Structures are given as structure tokens and as C-alpha cells.
Amino acid sequence: MEYINKTCPICGHEFVVQKRVEEKAIYCTLECLSAAQGKVKRGKVSSFVSV
Ligand SMILES: [Zn+2]
């Protein structure tokens, strides 16, 4: 099984994923995943409000 080192775009933490799930594994934890989704939602809302 091959593994790849990735860096979480939210917290900058390095983590290791199996190569076959590399594309799906973007964040190191579910916390970072939900943080990223929260940011997207807030970003959409705030840009909608400012427009
Ligand atoms: Zn993270």
C-alpha cells in the first residue's frame, strides 16, 4: 500500500493518506473539513450581503 504526505490547508498539519484516497482526503480531520465548509458558507453569505 502506498502512502502520500499531504498538508492540511486549514491547520497546516501534515498527515499521511493512502494513495488511493488521496483526492478525497484533503483535510487532516473532520474538524478541519467542517471548518473549511463553514468558511465557504460564511464567505458566500458575506459576499451576498455585501452585494
Ligand atoms: Zn487540519
mmCIF file of the protein (N, C-alpha, C, O) and its ligand, coordinates in Angstrom:
data_MODEL
# 
_entry.id   MODEL 
# 
loop_
_entity.id 
_entity.type 
_entity.pdbx_number_of_molecules 
1 polymer     1 
2 non-polymer 1 
# 
_entity_poly.entity_id                      1 
_entity_poly.type                           'polypeptide(L)' 
_entity_poly.nstd_linkage                   no 
_entity_poly.nstd_monomer                   no 
_entity_poly.pdbx_seq_one_letter_code       MEYINKTCPICGHEFVVQKRVEEKAIYCTLECLSAAQGKVKRGKVSSFVSV 
_entity_poly.pdbx_seq_one_letter_code_can   MEYINKTCPICGHEFVVQKRVEEKAIYCTLECLSAAQGKVKRGKVSSFVSV 
_entity_poly.pdbx_strand_id                 A 
# 
loop_
_entity_poly_seq.entity_id 
_entity_poly_seq.num 
_entity_poly_seq.mon_id 
_entity_poly_seq.hetero 
1 1  MET n 
1 2  GLU n 
1 3  TYR n 
1 4  ILE n 
1 5  ASN n 
1 6  LYS n 
1 7  THR n 
1 8  CYS n 
1 9  PRO n 
1 10 ILE n 
1 11 CYS n 
1 12 GLY n 
1 13 HIS n 
1 14 GLU n 
1 15 PHE n 
1 16 VAL n 
1 17 VAL n 
1 18 GLN n 
1 19 LYS n 
1 20 ARG n 
1 21 VAL n 
1 22 GLU n 
1 23 GLU n 
1 24 LYS n 
1 25 ALA n 
1 26 ILE n 
1 27 TYR n 
1 28 CYS n 
1 29 THR n 
1 30 LEU n 
1 31 GLU n 
1 32 CYS n 
1 33 LEU n 
1 34 SER n 
1 35 ALA n 
1 36 ALA n 
1 37 GLN n 
1 38 GLY n 
1 39 LYS n 
1 40 VAL n 
1 41 LYS n 
1 42 ARG n 
1 43 GLY n 
1 44 LYS n 
1 45 VAL n 
1 46 SER n 
1 47 SER n 
1 48 PHE n 
1 49 VAL n 
1 50 SER n 
1 51 VAL n 
# 
loop_
_struct_asym.id 
_struct_asym.entity_id 
A 1 
B 2 
# 
loop_
_chem_comp.id 
_chem_comp.type 
_chem_comp.mon_nstd_flag 
ALA 'L-peptide linking' y 
ARG 'L-peptide linking' y 
ASN 'L-peptide linking' y 
CYS 'L-peptide linking' y 
GLN 'L-peptide linking' y 
GLU 'L-peptide linking' y 
GLY 'peptide linking'   y 
HIS 'L-peptide linking' y 
ILE 'L-peptide linking' y 
LEU 'L-peptide linking' y 
LYS 'L-peptide linking' y 
MET 'L-peptide linking' y 
PHE 'L-peptide linking' y 
PRO 'L-peptide linking' y 
SER 'L-peptide linking' y 
THR 'L-peptide linking' y 
TYR 'L-peptide linking' y 
VAL 'L-peptide linking' y 
ZN  non-polymer         . 
# 
_pdbx_entity_nonpoly.entity_id   2 
_pdbx_entity_nonpoly.name        ? 
_pdbx_entity_nonpoly.comp_id     ZN 
# 
_pdbx_nonpoly_scheme.asym_id         B 
_pdbx_nonpoly_scheme.entity_id       2 
_pdbx_nonpoly_scheme.mon_id          ZN 
_pdbx_nonpoly_scheme.ndb_seq_num     1 
_pdbx_nonpoly_scheme.pdb_seq_num     101 
_pdbx_nonpoly_scheme.auth_seq_num    101 
_pdbx_nonpoly_scheme.pdb_mon_id      ZN 
_pdbx_nonpoly_scheme.auth_mon_id     ZN 
_pdbx_nonpoly_scheme.pdb_strand_id   A 
_pdbx_nonpoly_scheme.pdb_ins_code    . 
# 
loop_
_atom_site.group_PDB 
_atom_site.id 
_atom_site.type_symbol 
_atom_site.label_atom_id 
_atom_site.label_alt_id 
_atom_site.label_comp_id 
_atom_site.label_asym_id 
_atom_site.label_entity_id 
_atom_site.label_seq_id 
_atom_site.pdbx_PDB_ins_code 
_atom_site.Cartn_x 
_atom_site.Cartn_y 
_atom_site.Cartn_z 
_atom_site.occupancy 
_atom_site.B_iso_or_equiv 
_atom_site.pdbx_formal_charge 
_atom_site.auth_seq_id 
_atom_site.auth_comp_id 
_atom_site.auth_asym_id 
_atom_site.auth_atom_id 
_atom_site.pdbx_PDB_model_num 
ATOM   1   N  N  . MET A 1 1  ? 0.842   -1.207 0.000  1.00 0.00 ? 1   MET A N  1 
ATOM   2   C  CA . MET A 1 1  ? 0.000   0.000  0.000  1.00 0.00 ? 1   MET A CA 1 
ATOM   3   C  C  . MET A 1 1  ? 0.878   1.258  0.000  1.00 0.00 ? 1   MET A C  1 
ATOM   4   O  O  . MET A 1 1  ? 1.782   1.407  0.822  1.00 0.00 ? 1   MET A O  1 
ATOM   5   N  N  . GLU A 1 2  ? 0.587   2.142  -0.931 1.00 0.00 ? 2   GLU A N  1 
ATOM   6   C  CA . GLU A 1 2  ? 1.370   3.375  -1.000 1.00 0.00 ? 2   GLU A CA 1 
ATOM   7   C  C  . GLU A 1 2  ? 0.718   4.485  -0.191 1.00 0.00 ? 2   GLU A C  1 
ATOM   8   O  O  . GLU A 1 2  ? -0.506  4.597  -0.129 1.00 0.00 ? 2   GLU A O  1 
ATOM   9   N  N  . TYR A 1 3  ? 1.552   5.291  0.419  1.00 0.00 ? 3   TYR A N  1 
ATOM   10  C  CA . TYR A 1 3  ? 1.054   6.410  1.212  1.00 0.00 ? 3   TYR A CA 1 
ATOM   11  C  C  . TYR A 1 3  ? 1.654   7.720  0.716  1.00 0.00 ? 3   TYR A C  1 
ATOM   12  O  O  . TYR A 1 3  ? 2.763   7.762  0.184  1.00 0.00 ? 3   TYR A O  1 
ATOM   13  N  N  . ILE A 1 4  ? 0.881   8.787  0.911  1.00 0.00 ? 4   ILE A N  1 
ATOM   14  C  CA . ILE A 1 4  ? 1.328   10.095 0.441  1.00 0.00 ? 4   ILE A CA 1 
ATOM   15  C  C  . ILE A 1 4  ? 1.245   11.095 1.585  1.00 0.00 ? 4   ILE A C  1 
ATOM   16  O  O  . ILE A 1 4  ? 0.289   11.086 2.360  1.00 0.00 ? 4   ILE A O  1 
ATOM   17  N  N  . ASN A 1 5  ? 2.239   11.944 1.684  1.00 0.00 ? 5   ASN A N  1 
ATOM   18  C  CA . ASN A 1 5  ? 2.212   13.019 2.664  1.00 0.00 ? 5   ASN A CA 1 
ATOM   19  C  C  . ASN A 1 5  ? 1.415   14.187 2.113  1.00 0.00 ? 5   ASN A C  1 
ATOM   20  O  O  . ASN A 1 5  ? 1.655   14.633 0.991  1.00 0.00 ? 5   ASN A O  1 
ATOM   21  N  N  . LYS A 1 6  ? 0.469   14.683 2.896  1.00 0.00 ? 6   LYS A N  1 
ATOM   22  C  CA . LYS A 1 6  ? -0.301  15.848 2.469  1.00 0.00 ? 6   LYS A CA 1 
ATOM   23  C  C  . LYS A 1 6  ? -0.267  16.886 3.575  1.00 0.00 ? 6   LYS A C  1 
ATOM   24  O  O  . LYS A 1 6  ? -0.013  16.568 4.736  1.00 0.00 ? 6   LYS A O  1 
ATOM   25  N  N  . THR A 1 7  ? -0.524  18.126 3.201  1.00 0.00 ? 7   THR A N  1 
ATOM   26  C  CA . THR A 1 7  ? -0.590  19.192 4.192  1.00 0.00 ? 7   THR A CA 1 
ATOM   27  C  C  . THR A 1 7  ? -2.004  19.739 4.225  1.00 0.00 ? 7   THR A C  1 
ATOM   28  O  O  . THR A 1 7  ? -2.559  20.117 3.193  1.00 0.00 ? 7   THR A O  1 
ATOM   29  N  N  . CYS A 1 8  ? -2.580  19.778 5.410  1.00 0.00 ? 8   CYS A N  1 
ATOM   30  C  CA . CYS A 1 8  ? -3.941  20.267 5.561  1.00 0.00 ? 8   CYS A CA 1 
ATOM   31  C  C  . CYS A 1 8  ? -4.002  21.766 5.269  1.00 0.00 ? 8   CYS A C  1 
ATOM   32  O  O  . CYS A 1 8  ? -3.234  22.525 5.860  1.00 0.00 ? 8   CYS A O  1 
ATOM   33  N  N  . PRO A 1 9  ? -4.887  22.216 4.381  1.00 0.00 ? 9   PRO A N  1 
ATOM   34  C  CA . PRO A 1 9  ? -4.977  23.636 4.034  1.00 0.00 ? 9   PRO A CA 1 
ATOM   35  C  C  . PRO A 1 9  ? -5.592  24.487 5.140  1.00 0.00 ? 9   PRO A C  1 
ATOM   36  O  O  . PRO A 1 9  ? -5.507  25.714 5.099  1.00 0.00 ? 9   PRO A O  1 
ATOM   37  N  N  . ILE A 1 10 ? -6.203  23.849 6.117  1.00 0.00 ? 10  ILE A N  1 
ATOM   38  C  CA . ILE A 1 10 ? -6.831  24.601 7.203  1.00 0.00 ? 10  ILE A CA 1 
ATOM   39  C  C  . ILE A 1 10 ? -5.861  24.868 8.333  1.00 0.00 ? 10  ILE A C  1 
ATOM   40  O  O  . ILE A 1 10 ? -5.663  26.020 8.719  1.00 0.00 ? 10  ILE A O  1 
ATOM   41  N  N  . CYS A 1 11 ? -5.251  23.819 8.871  1.00 0.00 ? 11  CYS A N  1 
ATOM   42  C  CA . CYS A 1 11 ? -4.390  23.989 10.040 1.00 0.00 ? 11  CYS A CA 1 
ATOM   43  C  C  . CYS A 1 11 ? -2.912  23.833 9.711  1.00 0.00 ? 11  CYS A C  1 
ATOM   44  O  O  . CYS A 1 11 ? -2.063  24.072 10.570 1.00 0.00 ? 11  CYS A O  1 
ATOM   45  N  N  . GLY A 1 12 ? -2.587  23.434 8.480  1.00 0.00 ? 12  GLY A N  1 
ATOM   46  C  CA . GLY A 1 12 ? -1.192  23.306 8.090  1.00 0.00 ? 12  GLY A CA 1 
ATOM   47  C  C  . GLY A 1 12 ? -0.513  22.051 8.619  1.00 0.00 ? 12  GLY A C  1 
ATOM   48  O  O  . GLY A 1 12 ? 0.697   21.880 8.475  1.00 0.00 ? 12  GLY A O  1 
ATOM   49  N  N  . HIS A 1 13 ? -1.298  21.183 9.228  1.00 0.00 ? 13  HIS A N  1 
ATOM   50  C  CA . HIS A 1 13 ? -0.760  19.953 9.792  1.00 0.00 ? 13  HIS A CA 1 
ATOM   51  C  C  . HIS A 1 13 ? -0.458  18.957 8.685  1.00 0.00 ? 13  HIS A C  1 
ATOM   52  O  O  . HIS A 1 13 ? -1.235  18.810 7.742  1.00 0.00 ? 13  HIS A O  1 
ATOM   53  N  N  . GLU A 1 14 ? 0.681   18.270 8.804  1.00 0.00 ? 14  GLU A N  1 
ATOM   54  C  CA . GLU A 1 14 ? 1.000   17.247 7.818  1.00 0.00 ? 14  GLU A CA 1 
ATOM   55  C  C  . GLU A 1 14 ? 0.386   15.922 8.236  1.00 0.00 ? 14  GLU A C  1 
ATOM   56  O  O  . GLU A 1 14 ? 0.442   15.540 9.405  1.00 0.00 ? 14  GLU A O  1 
ATOM   57  N  N  . PHE A 1 15 ? -0.194  15.235 7.280  1.00 0.00 ? 15  PHE A N  1 
ATOM   58  C  CA . PHE A 1 15 ? -0.769  13.931 7.578  1.00 0.00 ? 15  PHE A CA 1 
ATOM   59  C  C  . PHE A 1 15 ? -0.534  12.983 6.410  1.00 0.00 ? 15  PHE A C  1 
ATOM   60  O  O  . PHE A 1 15 ? -0.150  13.405 5.319  1.00 0.00 ? 15  PHE A O  1 
ATOM   61  N  N  . VAL A 1 16 ? -0.769  11.712 6.652  1.00 0.00 ? 16  VAL A N  1 
ATOM   62  C  CA . VAL A 1 16 ? -0.472  10.686 5.653  1.00 0.00 ? 16  VAL A CA 1 
ATOM   63  C  C  . VAL A 1 16 ? -1.761  10.001 5.241  1.00 0.00 ? 16  VAL A C  1 
ATOM   64  O  O  . VAL A 1 16 ? -2.563  9.616  6.091  1.00 0.00 ? 16  VAL A O  1 
ATOM   65  N  N  . VAL A 1 17 ? -1.962  9.848  3.936  1.00 0.00 ? 17  VAL A N  1 
ATOM   66  C  CA . VAL A 1 17 ? -3.144  9.155  3.445  1.00 0.00 ? 17  VAL A CA 1 
ATOM   67  C  C  . VAL A 1 17 ? -2.731  8.066  2.469  1.00 0.00 ? 17  VAL A C  1 
ATOM   68  O  O  . VAL A 1 17 ? -1.658  8.119  1.868  1.00 0.00 ? 17  VAL A O  1 
ATOM   69  N  N  . GLN A 1 18 ? -3.595  7.087  2.327  1.00 0.00 ? 18  GLN A N  1 
ATOM   70  C  CA . GLN A 1 18 ? -3.359  6.077  1.315  1.00 0.00 ? 18  GLN A CA 1 
ATOM   71  C  C  . GLN A 1 18 ? -3.503  6.712  -0.059 1.00 0.00 ? 18  GLN A C  1 
ATOM   72  O  O  . GLN A 1 18 ? -4.366  7.563  -0.274 1.00 0.00 ? 18  GLN A O  1 
ATOM   73  N  N  . LYS A 1 19 ? -2.659  6.294  -0.977 1.00 0.00 ? 19  LYS A N  1 
ATOM   74  C  CA . LYS A 1 19 ? -2.638  6.922  -2.294 1.00 0.00 ? 19  LYS A CA 1 
ATOM   75  C  C  . LYS A 1 19 ? -3.995  6.822  -2.986 1.00 0.00 ? 19  LYS A C  1 
ATOM   76  O  O  . LYS A 1 19 ? -4.379  7.731  -3.723 1.00 0.00 ? 19  LYS A O  1 
ATOM   77  N  N  . ARG A 1 20 ? -4.722  5.731  -2.759 1.00 0.00 ? 20  ARG A N  1 
ATOM   78  C  CA . ARG A 1 20 ? -5.993  5.551  -3.472 1.00 0.00 ? 20  ARG A CA 1 
ATOM   79  C  C  . ARG A 1 20 ? -7.079  6.495  -2.969 1.00 0.00 ? 20  ARG A C  1 
ATOM   80  O  O  . ARG A 1 20 ? -8.076  6.694  -3.662 1.00 0.00 ? 20  ARG A O  1 
ATOM   81  N  N  . VAL A 1 21 ? -6.917  7.083  -1.784 1.00 0.00 ? 21  VAL A N  1 
ATOM   82  C  CA . VAL A 1 21 ? -7.919  8.033  -1.301 1.00 0.00 ? 21  VAL A CA 1 
ATOM   83  C  C  . VAL A 1 21 ? -7.364  9.458  -1.266 1.00 0.00 ? 21  VAL A C  1 
ATOM   84  O  O  . VAL A 1 21 ? -7.948  10.351 -0.652 1.00 0.00 ? 21  VAL A O  1 
ATOM   85  N  N  . GLU A 1 22 ? -6.229  9.653  -1.934 1.00 0.00 ? 22  GLU A N  1 
ATOM   86  C  CA . GLU A 1 22 ? -5.547  10.943 -1.862 1.00 0.00 ? 22  GLU A CA 1 
ATOM   87  C  C  . GLU A 1 22 ? -6.464  12.098 -2.287 1.00 0.00 ? 22  GLU A C  1 
ATOM   88  O  O  . GLU A 1 22 ? -6.490  13.142 -1.637 1.00 0.00 ? 22  GLU A O  1 
ATOM   89  N  N  . GLU A 1 23 ? -7.202  11.910 -3.362 1.00 0.00 ? 23  GLU A N  1 
ATOM   90  C  CA . GLU A 1 23 ? -8.025  13.003 -3.876 1.00 0.00 ? 23  GLU A CA 1 
ATOM   91  C  C  . GLU A 1 23 ? -9.162  13.361 -2.931 1.00 0.00 ? 23  GLU A C  1 
ATOM   92  O  O  . GLU A 1 23 ? -9.607  14.507 -2.885 1.00 0.00 ? 23  GLU A O  1 
ATOM   93  N  N  . LYS A 1 24 ? -9.628  12.365 -2.176 1.00 0.00 ? 24  LYS A N  1 
ATOM   94  C  CA . LYS A 1 24 ? -10.744 12.628 -1.264 1.00 0.00 ? 24  LYS A CA 1 
ATOM   95  C  C  . LYS A 1 24 ? -10.259 13.197 0.059  1.00 0.00 ? 24  LYS A C  1 
ATOM   96  O  O  . LYS A 1 24 ? -10.978 13.941 0.727  1.00 0.00 ? 24  LYS A O  1 
ATOM   97  N  N  . ALA A 1 25 ? -9.036  12.843 0.432  1.00 0.00 ? 25  ALA A N  1 
ATOM   98  C  CA . ALA A 1 25 ? -8.528  13.267 1.734  1.00 0.00 ? 25  ALA A CA 1 
ATOM   99  C  C  . ALA A 1 25 ? -7.787  14.592 1.599  1.00 0.00 ? 25  ALA A C  1 
ATOM   100 O  O  . ALA A 1 25 ? -6.593  14.626 1.303  1.00 0.00 ? 25  ALA A O  1 
ATOM   101 N  N  . ILE A 1 26 ? -8.509  15.669 1.818  1.00 0.00 ? 26  ILE A N  1 
ATOM   102 C  CA . ILE A 1 26 ? -7.917  16.996 1.681  1.00 0.00 ? 26  ILE A CA 1 
ATOM   103 C  C  . ILE A 1 26 ? -7.547  17.543 3.047  1.00 0.00 ? 26  ILE A C  1 
ATOM   104 O  O  . ILE A 1 26 ? -6.518  18.203 3.197  1.00 0.00 ? 26  ILE A O  1 
ATOM   105 N  N  . TYR A 1 27 ? -8.378  17.273 4.042  1.00 0.00 ? 27  TYR A N  1 
ATOM   106 C  CA . TYR A 1 27 ? -8.168  17.816 5.377  1.00 0.00 ? 27  TYR A CA 1 
ATOM   107 C  C  . TYR A 1 27 ? -7.746  16.710 6.338  1.00 0.00 ? 27  TYR A C  1 
ATOM   108 O  O  . TYR A 1 27 ? -8.071  15.539 6.144  1.00 0.00 ? 27  TYR A O  1 
ATOM   109 N  N  . CYS A 1 28 ? -7.013  17.108 7.381  1.00 0.00 ? 28  CYS A N  1 
ATOM   110 C  CA . CYS A 1 28 ? -6.438  16.098 8.271  1.00 0.00 ? 28  CYS A CA 1 
ATOM   111 C  C  . CYS A 1 28 ? -7.495  15.493 9.180  1.00 0.00 ? 28  CYS A C  1 
ATOM   112 O  O  . CYS A 1 28 ? -7.380  14.331 9.570  1.00 0.00 ? 28  CYS A O  1 
ATOM   113 N  N  . THR A 1 29 ? -8.528  16.265 9.525  1.00 0.00 ? 29  THR A N  1 
ATOM   114 C  CA . THR A 1 29 ? -9.577  15.745 10.403 1.00 0.00 ? 29  THR A CA 1 
ATOM   115 C  C  . THR A 1 29 ? -10.931 16.241 9.915  1.00 0.00 ? 29  THR A C  1 
ATOM   116 O  O  . THR A 1 29 ? -11.016 17.134 9.072  1.00 0.00 ? 29  THR A O  1 
ATOM   117 N  N  . LEU A 1 30 ? -11.982 15.647 10.455 1.00 0.00 ? 30  LEU A N  1 
ATOM   118 C  CA . LEU A 1 30 ? -13.329 16.117 10.141 1.00 0.00 ? 30  LEU A CA 1 
ATOM   119 C  C  . LEU A 1 30 ? -13.532 17.554 10.639 1.00 0.00 ? 30  LEU A C  1 
ATOM   120 O  O  . LEU A 1 30 ? -14.298 18.322 10.057 1.00 0.00 ? 30  LEU A O  1 
ATOM   121 N  N  . GLU A 1 31 ? -12.840 17.898 11.715 1.00 0.00 ? 31  GLU A N  1 
ATOM   122 C  CA . GLU A 1 31 ? -12.928 19.261 12.235 1.00 0.00 ? 31  GLU A CA 1 
ATOM   123 C  C  . GLU A 1 31 ? -12.482 20.268 11.174 1.00 0.00 ? 31  GLU A C  1 
ATOM   124 O  O  . GLU A 1 31 ? -13.145 21.279 10.943 1.00 0.00 ? 31  GLU A O  1 
ATOM   125 N  N  . CYS A 1 32 ? -11.368 19.980 10.547 1.00 0.00 ? 32  CYS A N  1 
ATOM   126 C  CA . CYS A 1 32 ? -10.858 20.873 9.505  1.00 0.00 ? 32  CYS A CA 1 
ATOM   127 C  C  . CYS A 1 32 ? -11.786 20.860 8.294  1.00 0.00 ? 32  CYS A C  1 
ATOM   128 O  O  . CYS A 1 32 ? -11.981 21.890 7.649  1.00 0.00 ? 32  CYS A O  1 
ATOM   129 N  N  . LEU A 1 33 ? -12.349 19.717 7.990  1.00 0.00 ? 33  LEU A N  1 
ATOM   130 C  CA . LEU A 1 33 ? -13.294 19.639 6.880  1.00 0.00 ? 33  LEU A CA 1 
ATOM   131 C  C  . LEU A 1 33 ? -14.499 20.540 7.144  1.00 0.00 ? 33  LEU A C  1 
ATOM   132 O  O  . LEU A 1 33 ? -14.910 21.305 6.272  1.00 0.00 ? 33  LEU A O  1 
ATOM   133 N  N  . SER A 1 34 ? -15.058 20.447 8.339  1.00 0.00 ? 34  SER A N  1 
ATOM   134 C  CA . SER A 1 34 ? -16.234 21.270 8.639  1.00 0.00 ? 34  SER A CA 1 
ATOM   135 C  C  . SER A 1 34 ? -15.841 22.739 8.765  1.00 0.00 ? 34  SER A C  1 
ATOM   136 O  O  . SER A 1 34 ? -16.637 23.619 8.438  1.00 0.00 ? 34  SER A O  1 
ATOM   137 N  N  . ALA A 1 35 ? -14.638 23.011 9.228  1.00 0.00 ? 35  ALA A N  1 
ATOM   138 C  CA . ALA A 1 35 ? -14.168 24.391 9.279  1.00 0.00 ? 35  ALA A CA 1 
ATOM   139 C  C  . ALA A 1 35 ? -14.086 24.964 7.867  1.00 0.00 ? 35  ALA A C  1 
ATOM   140 O  O  . ALA A 1 35 ? -14.459 26.114 7.635  1.00 0.00 ? 35  ALA A O  1 
ATOM   141 N  N  . ALA A 1 36 ? -13.599 24.163 6.934  1.00 0.00 ? 36  ALA A N  1 
ATOM   142 C  CA . ALA A 1 36 ? -13.498 24.609 5.550  1.00 0.00 ? 36  ALA A CA 1 
ATOM   143 C  C  . ALA A 1 36 ? -14.881 24.854 4.965  1.00 0.00 ? 36  ALA A C  1 
ATOM   144 O  O  . ALA A 1 36 ? -15.096 25.838 4.257  1.00 0.00 ? 36  ALA A O  1 
ATOM   145 N  N  . GLN A 1 37 ? -15.811 23.966 5.259  1.00 0.00 ? 37  GLN A N  1 
ATOM   146 C  CA . GLN A 1 37 ? -17.173 24.144 4.749  1.00 0.00 ? 37  GLN A CA 1 
ATOM   147 C  C  . GLN A 1 37 ? -17.826 25.358 5.379  1.00 0.00 ? 37  GLN A C  1 
ATOM   148 O  O  . GLN A 1 37 ? -18.563 26.086 4.714  1.00 0.00 ? 37  GLN A O  1 
ATOM   149 N  N  . GLY A 1 38 ? -17.559 25.582 6.661  1.00 0.00 ? 38  GLY A N  1 
ATOM   150 C  CA . GLY A 1 38 ? -18.086 26.759 7.342  1.00 0.00 ? 38  GLY A CA 1 
ATOM   151 C  C  . GLY A 1 38 ? -17.564 28.037 6.720  1.00 0.00 ? 38  GLY A C  1 
ATOM   152 O  O  . GLY A 1 38 ? -18.307 29.005 6.555  1.00 0.00 ? 38  GLY A O  1 
ATOM   153 N  N  . LYS A 1 39 ? -16.278 28.041 6.373  1.00 0.00 ? 39  LYS A N  1 
ATOM   154 C  CA . LYS A 1 39 ? -15.686 29.215 5.741  1.00 0.00 ? 39  LYS A CA 1 
ATOM   155 C  C  . LYS A 1 39 ? -16.342 29.497 4.402  1.00 0.00 ? 39  LYS A C  1 
ATOM   156 O  O  . LYS A 1 39 ? -16.645 30.645 4.076  1.00 0.00 ? 39  LYS A O  1 
ATOM   157 N  N  . VAL A 1 40 ? -16.559 28.449 3.632  1.00 0.00 ? 40  VAL A N  1 
ATOM   158 C  CA . VAL A 1 40 ? -17.184 28.615 2.321  1.00 0.00 ? 40  VAL A CA 1 
ATOM   159 C  C  . VAL A 1 40 ? -18.582 29.202 2.481  1.00 0.00 ? 40  VAL A C  1 
ATOM   160 O  O  . VAL A 1 40 ? -18.968 30.131 1.772  1.00 0.00 ? 40  VAL A O  1 
ATOM   161 N  N  . LYS A 1 41 ? -19.332 28.638 3.431  1.00 0.00 ? 41  LYS A N  1 
ATOM   162 C  CA . LYS A 1 41 ? -20.692 29.127 3.648  1.00 0.00 ? 41  LYS A CA 1 
ATOM   163 C  C  . LYS A 1 41 ? -20.682 30.589 4.082  1.00 0.00 ? 41  LYS A C  1 
ATOM   164 O  O  . LYS A 1 41 ? -21.421 31.414 3.544  1.00 0.00 ? 41  LYS A O  1 
ATOM   165 N  N  . ARG A 1 42 ? -19.821 30.903 5.078  1.00 0.00 ? 42  ARG A N  1 
ATOM   166 C  CA . ARG A 1 42 ? -19.763 32.291 5.554  1.00 0.00 ? 42  ARG A CA 1 
ATOM   167 C  C  . ARG A 1 42 ? -19.327 33.218 4.426  1.00 0.00 ? 42  ARG A C  1 
ATOM   168 O  O  . ARG A 1 42 ? -19.847 34.326 4.294  1.00 0.00 ? 42  ARG A O  1 
ATOM   169 N  N  . GLY A 1 43 ? -18.369 32.764 3.609  1.00 0.00 ? 43  GLY A N  1 
ATOM   170 C  CA . GLY A 1 43 ? -17.881 33.585 2.501  1.00 0.00 ? 43  GLY A CA 1 
ATOM   171 C  C  . GLY A 1 43 ? -18.998 33.879 1.524  1.00 0.00 ? 43  GLY A C  1 
ATOM   172 O  O  . GLY A 1 43 ? -19.135 35.007 1.050  1.00 0.00 ? 43  GLY A O  1 
ATOM   173 N  N  . LYS A 1 44 ? -19.806 32.859 1.218  1.00 0.00 ? 44  LYS A N  1 
ATOM   174 C  CA . LYS A 1 44 ? -20.908 33.053 0.286  1.00 0.00 ? 44  LYS A CA 1 
ATOM   175 C  C  . LYS A 1 44 ? -21.914 34.041 0.869  1.00 0.00 ? 44  LYS A C  1 
ATOM   176 O  O  . LYS A 1 44 ? -22.388 34.940 0.175  1.00 0.00 ? 44  LYS A O  1 
ATOM   177 N  N  . VAL A 1 45 ? -22.230 33.869 2.133  1.00 0.00 ? 45  VAL A N  1 
ATOM   178 C  CA . VAL A 1 45 ? -23.218 34.737 2.771  1.00 0.00 ? 45  VAL A CA 1 
ATOM   179 C  C  . VAL A 1 45 ? -22.737 36.177 2.793  1.00 0.00 ? 45  VAL A C  1 
ATOM   180 O  O  . VAL A 1 45 ? -23.473 37.093 2.426  1.00 0.00 ? 45  VAL A O  1 
ATOM   181 N  N  . SER A 1 46 ? -21.470 36.376 3.235  1.00 0.00 ? 46  SER A N  1 
ATOM   182 C  CA . SER A 1 46 ? -20.987 37.747 3.382  1.00 0.00 ? 46  SER A CA 1 
ATOM   183 C  C  . SER A 1 46 ? -20.871 38.427 2.020  1.00 0.00 ? 46  SER A C  1 
ATOM   184 O  O  . SER A 1 46 ? -21.144 39.622 1.909  1.00 0.00 ? 46  SER A O  1 
ATOM   185 N  N  . SER A 1 47 ? -20.468 37.685 0.975  1.00 0.00 ? 47  SER A N  1 
ATOM   186 C  CA . SER A 1 47 ? -20.360 38.330 -0.330 1.00 0.00 ? 47  SER A CA 1 
ATOM   187 C  C  . SER A 1 47 ? -21.767 38.628 -0.864 1.00 0.00 ? 47  SER A C  1 
ATOM   188 O  O  . SER A 1 47 ? -21.980 39.626 -1.552 1.00 0.00 ? 47  SER A O  1 
ATOM   189 N  N  . PHE A 1 48 ? -22.708 37.760 -0.541 1.00 0.00 ? 48  PHE A N  1 
ATOM   190 C  CA . PHE A 1 48 ? -24.078 38.007 -0.975 1.00 0.00 ? 48  PHE A CA 1 
ATOM   191 C  C  . PHE A 1 48 ? -24.631 39.254 -0.292 1.00 0.00 ? 48  PHE A C  1 
ATOM   192 O  O  . PHE A 1 48 ? -25.300 40.080 -0.913 1.00 0.00 ? 48  PHE A O  1 
ATOM   193 N  N  . VAL A 1 49 ? -24.332 39.368 1.011  1.00 0.00 ? 49  VAL A N  1 
ATOM   194 C  CA . VAL A 1 49 ? -24.824 40.530 1.763  1.00 0.00 ? 49  VAL A CA 1 
ATOM   195 C  C  . VAL A 1 49 ? -24.172 41.813 1.268  1.00 0.00 ? 49  VAL A C  1 
ATOM   196 O  O  . VAL A 1 49 ? -24.842 42.835 1.125  1.00 0.00 ? 49  VAL A O  1 
ATOM   197 N  N  . SER A 1 50 ? -22.856 41.765 1.002  1.00 0.00 ? 50  SER A N  1 
ATOM   198 C  CA . SER A 1 50 ? -22.176 42.985 0.587  1.00 0.00 ? 50  SER A CA 1 
ATOM   199 C  C  . SER A 1 50 ? -22.613 43.423 -0.806 1.00 0.00 ? 50  SER A C  1 
ATOM   200 O  O  . SER A 1 50 ? -22.541 44.607 -1.137 1.00 0.00 ? 50  SER A O  1 
ATOM   201 N  N  . VAL A 1 51 ? -23.066 42.469 -1.628 1.00 0.00 ? 51  VAL A N  1 
ATOM   202 C  CA . VAL A 1 51 ? -23.583 42.833 -2.960 1.00 0.00 ? 51  VAL A CA 1 
ATOM   203 C  C  . VAL A 1 51 ? -25.032 43.302 -2.784 1.00 0.00 ? 51  VAL A C  1 
ATOM   204 O  O  . VAL A 1 51 ? -25.687 43.663 -3.761 1.00 0.00 ? 51  VAL A O  1 
HETATM 205 ZN ZN . ZN  B 2 .  ? -6.191  20.225 9.590  1.00 0.00 2 101 ZN  A ZN 1 
# 
